[in-house]
C-alpha cells in the first residue's frame, strides 16, 4: 500500500465515508508533448510546490479534452 493510499484509507475510516479523499488546491497545470511525440506530460502543481507529472497517451488526452468540453458546456448552460 502506498502512502497516498494509506492517507486516503485513514480519511475514509475517520469520516466513515468510502468516497472521502484528500484534496489539494491546484496552483498550476501544464501539458507538454514528450520527445516521442506520442505521449503528453500532464503536470500539476499545488500552491506549496508539490508537483506530480503523468504520462498521458493520446486516448487518455482525448478523454480529458472531452471532459473539459463537457464541463464548459455545463457552465455555459448555467450562465444562460
C-alpha positions in Angstrom: 0.0 0.0 0.0 1.4 3.4 -1.0 1.5 6.4 1.4 -1.3 8.2 -0.6 -3.4 5.0 -0.3 -2.8 4.9 3.5 -3.8 8.5 3.9 -7.0 8.0 1.8 -7.9 4.9 3.8 -7.4 6.8 7.1 -9.6 9.7 6.0 -12.3 7.3 4.8 -12.2 5.4 8.1 -12.3 8.7 10.1 -15.3 10.0 8.2 -16.9 6.6 7.7 -17.3 7.6 4.1 -15.7 5.4 1.4 -15.8 8.3 -1.1 -13.8 10.7 1.1 -10.3 11.6 0.0 -7.6 14.2 0.5 -7.9 17.1 -2.0 -5.3 19.7 -2.6 -5.7 23.1 -4.2 -4.3 23.4 -7.7 -2.0 26.3 -8.5 -0.7 25.3 -11.9 -1.3 22.8 -14.6 0.8 22.2 -17.7 0.6 19.9 -20.7 3.7 19.2 -22.8 4.5 16.9 -25.7 7.1 14.4 -24.8 10.2 13.7 -27.0 8.5 10.6 -28.5 5.8 12.9 -29.9 3.1 10.3 -29.0 2.8 11.0 -25.2 1.8 14.1 -23.4 3.1 15.0 -20.0 0.5 16.4 -17.7 2.0 18.3 -14.7 0.0 19.5 -11.7 1.4 21.8 -9.0 -0.1 22.8 -5.6 0.5 26.3 -4.1 3.1 24.9 -1.7 5.1 23.5 -4.6 4.2 19.8 -4.6 4.5 18.7 -8.2 3.4 15.5 -9.9 3.6 14.6 -13.6 1.8 11.9 -15.6 2.5 10.3 -18.9 -0.8 10.6 -20.9 -1.3 8.6 -24.1 -3.4 10.1 -26.9 -6.6 8.2 -26.0 -6.4 9.5 -22.4 -5.7 13.0 -23.6 -8.7 12.9 -25.9 -10.9 11.8 -22.9 -9.5 14.8 -20.9 -10.4 17.1 -23.8 -13.9 15.7 -24.0 -14.5 16.0 -20.2 -13.2 19.6 -20.3 -15.6 20.4 -23.2 -18.4 18.8 -21.3 -17.7 21.0 -18.2 -17.5 24.1 -20.3 -20.9 23.2 -21.9 -22.4 22.8 -18.4 -21.0 26.2 -17.2 -22.4 27.9 -20.4 -25.9 26.4 -19.8 -25.9 27.5 -16.2 -24.9 31.0 -17.2 -27.8 31.3 -19.7 
